[in-house]
Amino acid sequence: MRHKHLGSVVGSMAVTICLSLPFAVSAQSKDPEAEQIAKRNATEQALEDVAVIDRKVMVKMRDGKRMAADIYRPKSASGKVPTIFVRTPYNFNFWDVKLGAPRDMTHELEAVKHGYALVEMNERGHFFSEGNYDILGMPLSDGVDAVRWIASQPWSSGKVGTTGCSSTAEWQMAVVAQNEPALAAFNVQGFGAGVGRVGPYYEQGNWYRGGAVQMLFISWIYDYGIQNQVRPMFPAGTTQAELVNASHFFDLAPQMPPVDWNKAFWHLPEKDMIKAVGGPPGIFETHMPVATGGNMIARAPNDPAWYKGGLWNDGMKIAKPGLWFMSWFDVSVSPNLAAYNEVRRTAPKEVAEQQYAVIAPVLHCAYTRATEHTMVGDMDMGDARFDYNALVFGWFDRFLKGEDSEIVNKQPKVMYYLMGKNEWKNSATWPPVGATTQEFYFSSGGKANTLYGDGKLAAQPDADDHADQFVYDPANPVPTYGGGGCCQGTAVKFGSYDQREQEARNDVLVYDTEPFKQGTEVSGPITVTLHVSSSAKDTDFTFKVIDVYPDGRAFNITENIQRMRYRNGYDKPLAWMKPGEVYPVTFQPIDTSYYFKPGHKLRVAVSSSNFPRFDRNLNTGGNNYDEAEGVTANNAVHHSGAYPSKITITVVPAT
């Protein structure tokens, strides 16, 4: 997934950009900017003391286009060294042109001190790198060419490992699947937008969820100038020395005029949303001369164009050791876990045993920002700190240097954080060993609307159907409040928050279990099956899973959506609805790990929108992305022996 703040490309060796902010400085206080400059200069000097530094190296790809790279390697090395490779669409210019000082070079310094060369490279079409950007660049060619180039350098041991979070991770899996000999191991962090299709998930790099568009990409594409095809570039004959010198004056970062996405996300038709805020044409809505052809908003979830770019899918086999970092409040933890399990299932046995997963209770790429009281929205996750850097360097010591690593030896195959109980737990598999399923059936007297209604989750389905009805109006969608995601500016607050305000709406159906008598660990996939009807040809259904406290507070845990036209599968013909007919729909499984304390209740809130986390279904049965008008839909959830609407949770027995 993509992240809103460049400084959130965290984790072990990910590229960090520190932006200077204006500070009010009293006469008695020190100048924070001066302190920052002094600290940056000291770190740069320490790096110069221990590293051979080679910046703005233009590396030629097979089609002649050149990618810009900075290289740092140990002065003290007695021989050739392995390389940690960071490839990113984000700005890693070594000079902070706004601050007038070096960028924070802490990660580069750490890598060199650990005995590694670090190569940072900009993806095609970004900053000093040449060519046109496609979604995830051109990773199958550029990624392989970059690895081969690194391995061919006289200082290189021939072993390369990849690392990074978000866009700095998302290109990795497809390149790893090319089985390039020099690429010895990989570390992916918050990598959902690199997963195209795996198992039941056809998200195509987080573009979709259940067939609905995840709107985060619209703001991300604009805010970072991703599709600026007209951009400043240096002449092809500019020397390396000239580029290094020019980097003190230009970092080529676009300065996009700020957009109020609270308003901008409402624009219809959706395909003109970037145009409406003054953004340039490009891969979002325009046919482009790139591998996938651009015009992303017009593609269906199984459009052949998705398979022409850099997305990994489950037809691409991975046979390299992998260290996988995920988080419960990220954009797409379930496809990420499915990818991890797919690699463990299909890789050669030895490599399958070299896959390790860490699943943290944080937002997108916020691993190292965990504290003694890790807050995710308004929920205190407790002390979720973990030494990710130590594990990553131990990982590369094992697979790039061939050294024994005690931290890797002790690491379980799956380490996951149990929210609610706020503790790290270990397992040999995901779902955890010994997990079983439990079903709760939707039940009501036909008045489950709002948290004050009569909706229940029961052990058995109702004998008779008392359908719960509501009106979904695309002009008045249920607003997103919390959940997993990123990159939508101030339009969405991600994390866990009290949902009672949303649950007071008449277009939200609320179903509760009885209070748990014993503490219950729910760790694994959650699957919801609804039996629904609608007056519309096509509409959406959504759900949220919620922990209801004894005092009534209701904190969201996870959520999902399903566009009904895709209910039979994304590789199947579109399935339209007819008024008066009831249709079963099973949402894609969504994973979590949460402990319901005694006295708490599990709640499911059902509606037809979660906006702007997901785009609005206009209910017409048209393309949706090119329509400016919608219609209301009279929607209903049916529940009985004939229509067994239910939620299936994965329960881990107490030990």
C-alpha positions in Angstrom: 0.0 0.0 0.0 1.1 3.4 -0.3 1.7 5.8 2.6 0.8 9.4 3.2 3.9 10.5 5.0 7.3 9.8 3.4 8.7 9.5 6.9 6.5 6.4 7.4 8.6 4.3 5.1 9.9 2.6 8.2 11.1 -0.8 9.2 14.7 -1.9 8.9 16.3 -0.2 5.9 13.4 1.6 4.3 14.0 5.1 2.9 13.1 7.8 5.4 12.6 11.4 4.4 12.5 14.0 7.2 10.7 17.2 6.3 11.6 20.4 8.1 8.7 22.2 9.8 8.4 25.8 11.0 9.0 26.1 14.7 8.1 28.9 17.0 11.3 29.5 19.0 11.4 31.5 22.2 14.4 33.6 23.2 15.2 31.1 26.0 14.9 27.9 23.9 17.3 26.4 21.4 16.6 26.6 17.7 15.2 23.1 16.8 16.1 23.6 13.1 19.7 24.3 14.0 19.8 21.3 16.2 18.4 19.2 13.4 21.0 20.5 11.0 23.8 19.8 13.4 22.5 16.2 14.0 22.2 15.6 10.3 25.7 16.9 9.6 27.1 14.7 12.3 25.4 11.6 10.9 26.7 12.4 7.4 30.2 12.9 8.7 30.0 9.5 10.5 28.9 7.9 7.3 31.7 9.5 5.4 34.2 8.2 7.9 33.1 4.5 7.4 31.7 4.4 3.9 32.7 4.6 0.3 29.9 6.8 -1.1 28.9 6.9 -4.7 25.9 9.0 -5.4 23.8 9.7 -8.5 25.0 6.7 -10.4 22.8 6.3 -13.5 22.3 2.6 -14.1 21.2 1.6 -17.6 18.3 -0.8 -18.1 17.8 -3.2 -21.0 15.8 -0.6 -23.0 18.4 2.1 -22.5 16.6 4.1 -19.8 18.7 5.0 -16.8 17.8 4.7 -13.1 19.4 6.9 -10.5 21.1 5.1 -7.6 23.1 6.0 -4.5 25.6 3.4 -3.2 27.2 3.1 0.3 29.7 0.4 1.1 32.1 -0.2 4.0 35.6 1.2 3.7 36.9 -1.4 6.1 35.8 -4.4 4.0 38.7 -6.8 3.3 36.8 -8.3 0.4 33.6 -8.2 -1.5 30.4 -7.5 0.4 26.7 -8.4 0.1 24.2 -5.8 -0.8 20.9 -4.6 0.7 18.8 -3.2 -2.1 16.1 -0.5 -1.6 14.1 0.4 -4.7 11.5 3.1 -4.3 9.3 5.7 -6.1 9.9 8.1 -3.2 12.4 10.8 -2.7 15.7 9.7 -1.3 17.8 12.6 -2.5 20.9 12.7 -0.1 20.4 16.5 0.4 17.4 18.0 2.1 17.0 21.0 -0.2 14.4 22.7 2.1 16.5 22.3 5.2 19.8 23.0 3.6 21.4 20.0 5.2 21.9 16.3 4.5 19.0 14.0 4.6 18.9 11.7 7.7 21.4 9.0 6.8 20.9 6.8 9.8 19.7 3.8 7.9 22.6 4.0 5.4 25.1 4.3 8.3 23.5 1.3 10.1 23.8 -0.9 6.9 27.4 0.0 6.4 28.3 -0.6 10.0 26.7 -4.1 9.8 29.1 -4.9 6.9 26.7 -4.3 3.9 26.6 -2.3 0.8 23.4 -0.4 0.6 22.0 0.5 -2.9 19.1 2.9 -3.1 17.5 3.3 -6.5 14.5 5.4 -7.8 11.9 3.5 -9.8 11.4 4.4 -13.5 9.8 7.8 -14.0 10.6 9.3 -10.6 13.0 12.1 -9.7 16.3 11.5 -11.4 15.3 8.2 -13.0 14.3 8.2 -16.7 11.2 6.8 -18.5 7.5 6.8 -17.8 6.1 5.4 -14.6 3.5 2.6 -14.6 1.9 1.2 -11.5 4.9 -0.3 -9.6 7.2 0.9 -12.4 8.5 -1.9 -14.7 9.7 -4.2 -12.0 10.0 -7.5 -13.9 12.6 -5.9 -16.2 14.0 -3.0 -14.2 14.1 -5.0 -11.0 16.0 -7.9 -12.6 18.3 -5.6 -14.4 19.1 -3.7 -11.2 19.9 -6.9 -9.3 22.2 -8.2 -12.1 24.0 -4.8 -12.2 24.6 -4.9 -8.4 25.9 -8.4 -8.5 28.3 -7.6 -11.4 30.0 -4.7 -9.5 33.7 -5.4 -8.5 32.8 -4.8 -4.8 29.8 -7.1 -4.7 29.8 -10.6 -3.3 27.1 -11.5 -5.7 24.4 -11.8 -3.1 21.6 -9.2 -2.9 18.7 -8.9 -0.4 15.7 -6.6 -0.8 13.9 -4.6 1.9 11.4 -1.8 2.4 7.9 -0.9 3.3 4.9 0.1 1.2 5.9 1.1 -2.4 9.5 0.2 -1.4 8.3 -3.3 -0.9 5.5 -3.9 -3.4 7.7 -4.5 -6.4 9.7 -7.2 -4.7 7.5 -10.3 -4.9 7.2 -10.3 -8.7 10.9 -9.8 -9.1 11.7 -12.5 -6.6 9.5 -14.8 -8.6 11.9 -14.4 -11.6 14.3 -16.5 -9.6 17.4 -14.3 -10.4 20.4 -16.2 -8.8 21.9 -13.1 -7.2 18.7 -12.2 -5.3 19.2 -14.4 -2.2 16.5 -13.2 0.2 13.7 -10.6 0.6 12.0 -8.6 3.3 8.6 -7.2 2.4 6.8 -4.8 4.8 3.3 -3.5 4.3 3.4 -4.9 0.8 -0.3 -5.3 -0.1 -0.2 -3.2 -3.3 2.2 -5.7 -4.7 -0.2 -8.5 -4.5 -2.4 -8.8 -7.6 -4.4 -12.0 -7.3 -4.0 -14.8 -4.7 -6.7 -17.4 -3.9 -10.1 -15.6 -3.5 -8.5 -12.2 -3.6 -8.6 -10.2 -6.8 -7.5 -6.9 -5.3 -4.9 -6.1 -8.0 -2.6 -4.2 -5.8 -5.2 -2.9 -3.4 -7.1 -1.3 -6.2 -10.2 -3.3 -5.3 -11.7 -4.9 -2.3 -14.7 -7.1 -3.1 -14.9 -5.5 -6.5 -15.3 -2.0 -5.0 -12.5 0.6 -5.7 -10.3 1.4 -2.7 -10.1 5.2 -3.1 -6.8 5.6 -1.4 -5.0 5.3 -4.8 -6.8 8.4 -6.2 -5.4 10.7 -3.5 -2.0 8.9 -3.5 -1.6 9.3 -7.3 -2.3 13.0 -7.0 -0.5 13.9 -3.8 2.8 12.4 -4.9 2.6 13.5 -8.5 2.7 9.9 -9.5 1.4 10.4 -13.0 3.2 13.6 -13.9 4.5 12.7 -17.3 5.7 16.3 -17.9 8.5 16.7 -15.3 11.9 18.4 -15.1 14.8 16.2 -16.2 18.5 16.7 -16.6 20.0 16.2 -20.1 21.2 12.7 -20.9 24.8 13.8 -21.1 24.9 15.4 -17.6 27.9 14.0 -15.7 27.7 12.2 -12.4 29.6 15.1 -10.7 27.1 17.6 -12.2 24.2 15.5 -10.9 25.7 15.3 -7.4 26.2 19.1 -7.4 22.8 19.8 -8.7 21.2 17.6 -6.0 22.0 20.4 -3.6 19.6 22.7 -5.5 17.0 20.3 -7.0 15.5 17.1 -5.7 12.9 17.1 -8.5 10.1 16.5 -6.0 6.7 17.7 -7.3 5.0 20.3 -5.1 1.3 19.4 -5.7 -1.2 22.1 -4.6 -3.0 20.9 -1.5 -6.4 19.2 -1.9 -9.2 18.9 0.6 -10.0 15.3 0.0 -13.0 15.5 2.3 -14.6 17.3 -0.6 -12.7 16.0 -3.6 -13.7 12.3 -3.0 -17.3 13.3 -3.6 -16.7 14.3 -7.2 -18.6 12.4 -9.9 -17.8 10.9 -12.3 -15.0 9.1 -10.5 -12.8 8.9 -13.5 -12.5 12.7 -13.5 -11.6 13.1 -9.8 -7.9 13.9 -10.4 -8.8 16.2 -13.3 -11.3 18.0 -11.0 -8.6 18.9 -8.5 -6.3 20.2 -11.2 -4.1 17.1 -11.5 -2.5 16.0 -14.8 -3.7 13.1 -17.0 -2.0 9.8 -16.7 -2.2 6.1 -15.8 -5.3 6.6 -13.6 -7.8 7.6 -16.3 -5.9 7.9 -19.6 -4.5 5.3 -22.0 -0.7 5.5 -21.7 2.3 4.0 -23.6 3.2 1.7 -20.7 3.1 -2.1 -20.2 -0.4 -2.1 -18.7 -1.8 0.6 -21.0 -2.9 2.9 -18.2 -6.6 3.8 -17.8 -6.7 1.9 -14.5 -10.1 3.2 -13.3 -11.8 1.5 -16.3 -10.4 -2.0 -15.6 -12.4 -4.8 -14.0 -10.9 -6.9 -11.2 -9.7 -9.6 -13.7 -8.8 -7.4 -16.6 -5.9 -8.8 -18.5 -4.0 -5.5 -18.2 -3.4 -6.2 -14.5 -1.3 -9.2 -15.4 1.0 -7.3 -17.8 2.7 -5.1 -15.1 4.6 -5.7 -11.9 2.0 -7.3 -9.7 2.7 -10.7 -8.2 0.0 -13.3 -8.5 -0.4 -16.9 -7.3 0.7 -18.2 -10.7 4.2 -16.9 -10.0 6.3 -19.2 -7.8 8.6 -17.9 -5.2 11.6 -20.0 -4.1 13.6 -17.5 -2.0 13.8 -17.0 1.8 11.2 -14.4 2.8 10.7 -12.2 5.9 7.2 -10.8 5.8 5.9 -7.9 8.0 2.2 -7.1 8.1 -0.2 -5.2 10.4 -3.8 -5.6 11.5 -4.8 -2.1 10.6 -3.1 -2.0 7.2 -4.9 -1.9 3.9 -4.8 -5.6 3.0 -3.6 -8.0 5.7 -5.7 -10.9 4.4 -4.2 -11.0 0.8 -0.8 -10.6 2.4 -1.4 -13.6 4.7 -2.8 -15.5 1.7 0.4 -14.7 -0.2 2.6 -15.9 2.7 0.6 -19.2 3.0 0.7 -19.7 -0.8 4.5 -19.4 -0.8 4.8 -21.8 2.1 2.5 -24.2 0.3 4.2 -24.1 -3.1 7.9 -23.5 -2.5 10.4 -26.3 -2.2 10.3 -27.7 1.3 13.6 -26.1 2.4 12.5 -22.7 1.2 9.0 -23.1 2.6 10.6 -23.5 6.0 12.5 -20.2 5.4 9.4 -18.0 5.4 8.7 -15.9 8.5 5.8 -13.6 9.3 5.4 -10.9 11.8 1.9 -9.3 12.2 1.8 -6.1 14.3 -1.2 -4.1 15.8 -0.4 -0.9 14.0 -1.3 1.2 11.0 0.4 1.0 7.6 4.2 0.9 7.9 4.1 2.1 11.5 6.0 -0.9 12.9 8.8 1.0 14.6 6.4 3.7 15.9 5.0 1.3 18.5 5.4 2.5 22.0 4.7 1.3 25.6 1.1 2.4 24.9 0.7 1.8 21.2 -2.4 3.8 20.2 -4.3 2.8 17.0 -7.0 5.4 16.8 -8.5 5.5 20.3 -7.6 1.9 21.2 -4.6 1.2 23.4 -2.8 -1.8 22.1 -0.4 -1.9 25.0 3.4 -2.4 24.6 3.7 -3.6 21.0 7.4 -2.7 20.6 9.6 -5.2 18.7 13.2 -4.9 17.5 12.6 -5.1 13.8 16.0 -3.8 12.8 17.7 -6.6 14.8 15.6 -9.2 13.1 16.2 -7.8 9.6 20.0 -7.6 10.0 20.0 -11.1 11.6 18.0 -12.2 8.6 20.5 -10.8 6.1 23.4 -12.1 8.1 21.9 -15.6 7.7 21.0 -15.4 4.0 23.5 -12.9 2.5 26.6 -13.6 4.7 25.9 -17.3 5.5 26.3 -16.7 9.2 24.4 -18.3 12.0 21.8 -15.9 13.5 20.5 -16.5 17.0 17.6 -14.1 16.5 16.5 -15.9 13.4 17.0 -19.3 15.1 14.6 -18.2 17.8 12.0 -16.6 15.5 8.7 -18.5 15.1 7.3 -19.0 11.7 4.4 -16.8 12.6 4.6 -14.1 15.3 1.3 -12.2 15.7 -0.1 -9.7 18.1 -3.3 -10.6 20.0 -5.2 -7.3 20.3 -7.4 -6.9 23.3 -5.1 -9.1 25.3 -2.2 -7.0 24.0 0.5 -9.6 23.8 2.7 -11.2 21.1 2.0 -14.8 20.4 3.8 -17.5 18.4 2.6 -20.2 16.0 3.9 -22.5 13.4 1.2 -21.6 11.0 -1.6 -19.1 10.1 -4.3 -19.6 11.3 -2.7 -20.6 14.6 -2.3 -24.3 15.4 -5.4 -25.8 17.0 -7.8 -23.1 15.7 -11.4 -24.1 15.2 -14.4 -22.2 13.7 -17.6 -21.0 15.4 -20.7 -19.7 13.7 -23.2 -17.1 14.7 -26.5 -16.6 12.8 -28.1 -13.3 12.1 -31.4 -12.9 13.8 -34.1 -10.3 14.5 -37.7 -9.5 14.4 -37.2 -7.4 11.3 -36.0 -4.3 13.2 -32.2 -4.6 13.4 -31.8 -1.0 12.2 -29.4 1.0 14.5 -27.8 -0.1 17.7 -31.1 0.4 19.4 -32.8 -2.3 17.2 -33.5 -6.0 17.9 -30.6 -7.6 15.9 -28.8 -10.6 17.4 -26.2 -13.1 16.6 -27.5 -16.5 17.7 -26.3 -20.1 17.8 -29.1 -21.2 15.4 -30.9 -19.5 12.5 -34.4 -18.2 12.9 -37.2 -20.5 11.9 -38.9 -17.7 9.8 -37.5 -14.9 7.8 -38.0 -11.4 9.3 -35.9 -9.4 6.8 -34.1 -6.3 8.0 -34.6 -3.5 5.4 -32.8 -0.2 4.8 -32.4 2.4 2.2 -29.0 3.0 0.7 -28.6 6.4 -0.9 -25.3 7.0 -2.7 -25.7 10.7 -2.0 -25.8 9.9 1.8 -23.3 7.1 2.3 -22.2 5.8 5.7 -19.0 7.7 6.4 -15.7 5.8 7.0 -14.6 6.1 10.7 -11.6 4.0 11.4 -10.5 0.8 9.9 -7.4 -0.3 8.0 -6.0 1.9 5.3 -3.7 4.7 4.4 -3.0 7.6 2.1 -6.4 9.5 2.2 -5.2 12.7 3.8 -7.5 14.2 6.4 -10.6 12.5 4.8 -10.3 9.3 6.9 -9.1 8.6 10.4 -7.8 5.1 10.4 -7.6 2.8 13.4 -10.1 1.8 16.0 -12.8 4.2 17.2 -16.1 4.1 19.0 -18.7 3.4 16.2 -21.9 4.3 18.0 -22.5 7.5 16.0 -22.4 5.5 12.8 -24.5 2.8 14.3 -27.3 5.3 15.1 -28.0 5.6 11.4 -31.1 3.9 10.1 -29.2 2.5 7.1 -26.9 0.5 9.5 -28.1 -2.9 10.7 -26.6 -4.0 14.1 -26.4 -7.6 15.4 -24.8 -8.6 18.7 -23.9 -11.8 20.4 -24.6 -12.4 24.1 -21.8 -11.2 26.3 -18.9 -13.7 26.3 -18.8 -15.7 29.6 -15.1 -16.5 29.1 -12.3 -14.7 27.3 -12.2 -15.7 23.7 -9.3 -15.4 21.2 -10.5 -14.8 17.6 -7.4 -15.3 15.5 -7.7 -16.2 11.8 -10.1 -15.5 9.0 -13.6 -14.2 9.5 -16.1 -15.0 6.9 -19.6 -13.5 6.5 -22.3 -14.9 4.3 -25.5 -12.9 3.8 -28.7 -13.6 2.0 -29.8 -10.3 0.5 -32.2 -8.6 -1.8 -32.4 -5.2 -3.5 -34.5 -3.0 -5.7 -31.3 -2.2 -7.7 -29.6 -4.2 -10.4 -26.4 -3.9 -8.5 -25.4 -2.6 -5.1 -22.9 -3.1 -2.4 -23.0 -4.7 1.1 -20.6 -3.9 3.8 -19.9 -5.2 7.3 -17.8 -4.2 10.3 -16.7 -6.5 13.2 -16.9 -4.7 16.5 -16.0 -5.3 20.1 -18.8 -4.0 22.4 -17.6 -3.1 25.9 -19.9 -3.6 28.9 -20.3 0.2 29.1 -21.6 0.3 25.5 -18.5 1.6 23.7 -18.1 -0.2 20.3 -14.6 -0.4 18.8 -14.1 -1.5 15.2 -11.8 -4.5 14.6 -12.0 -5.1 10.9 -14.3 -4.5 7.9 -15.2 -5.7 4.4 -17.2 -4.9 1.3 -18.7 -6.9 -1.6 -20.0 -5.5 -4.9 -22.9 -7.7 -5.8 -22.2 -7.9 -9.5 -19.0 -9.9 -8.6 -20.6 -12.2 -6.1 -20.1 -15.3 -8.2 -16.4 -14.6 -8.8 -14.2 -12.1 -10.5 -13.5 -14.4 -13.4 -17.2 -15.2 -13.9 -19.9 -13.3 -15.9 -21.4 -10.3 -14.0 -24.3 -11.3 -11.9 -27.2 -8.8 -11.8 -29.9 -8.7 -9.2 -33.7 -8.7 -9.8 -36.2 -7.1 -7.4 -37.9 -9.6 -5.1 -35.2 -12.3 -5.4 -32.9 -13.3 -2.5 -29.3 -14.0 -3.3 -26.5 -15.5 -1.2 -23.2 -13.6 -1.0 -20.1 -14.7 0.8 -17.5 -12.0 1.4 -13.9 -12.7 1.0 -12.3 -13.9 4.3 -10.8 -11.1 6.4 -8.2 -11.9 9.0 -7.6 -10.5 12.5 -6.4 -11.5 15.9 -8.5 -10.1 18.8 -9.3 -11.2 22.3 -12.9 -10.6 23.5 -12.8 -10.2 27.3 -15.5 -11.7 29.5 -18.6 -9.5 29.5 -17.8 -8.1 26.0 -19.9 -8.8 22.9 -19.1 -9.4 19.3 -21.1 -7.1 17.0 -21.6 -7.1 13.2 -22.8 -3.9 11.6 -24.1 -4.3 8.1 -24.8 -1.6 5.5 -24.1 -0.8 1.9 -21.4 1.8 2.0 -18.2 2.8 3.8 -17.1 6.0 2.1 -14.6 7.2 1.2 -12.7 4.1 2.2 -14.4 2.5 -0.7 -16.1 4.1 -3.7 -19.9 4.4 -3.7 -21.9 2.0 -5.8 -24.3 4.2 -7.7 -26.8 1.3 -8.0 -27.4 1.6 -11.7 -25.7 -1.5 -13.0 -23.5 0.8 -15.2 -19.7 1.1 -15.2 -19.9 3.2 -12.0 -16.6 5.0 -12.7 -18.0 7.1 -15.6 -21.4 7.9 -14.1 -22.4 11.2 -12.4 -25.9 10.2 -11.1 -27.0 7.4 -8.8 -30.3 5.9 -7.6 -31.3 4.8 -4.2 -31.6 1.1 -3.4 -34.0 -0.6 -1.1 -31.8 -3.3 0.4 -32.6 -6.1 2.8 -30.8 -8.8 4.8 -32.7 -12.1 5.1 -32.1 -14.6 7.9 -33.8 -17.9 8.6 -33.3 -21.6 8.1 -33.9 -21.1 4.4 -31.6 -18.0 4.4 -28.9 -18.8 6.9 -27.0 -15.5 7.1 -24.1 -15.9 9.4 -20.6 -14.9 10.5 -17.9 -17.6 10.9 -15.0 -16.7 13.2 -11.8 -18.6 13.9 -11.3 -19.3 17.6 -8.0 -20.4 19.2 -8.6 -22.4 22.4 -7.1 -21.1 25.6 -3.9 -22.9 26.6 
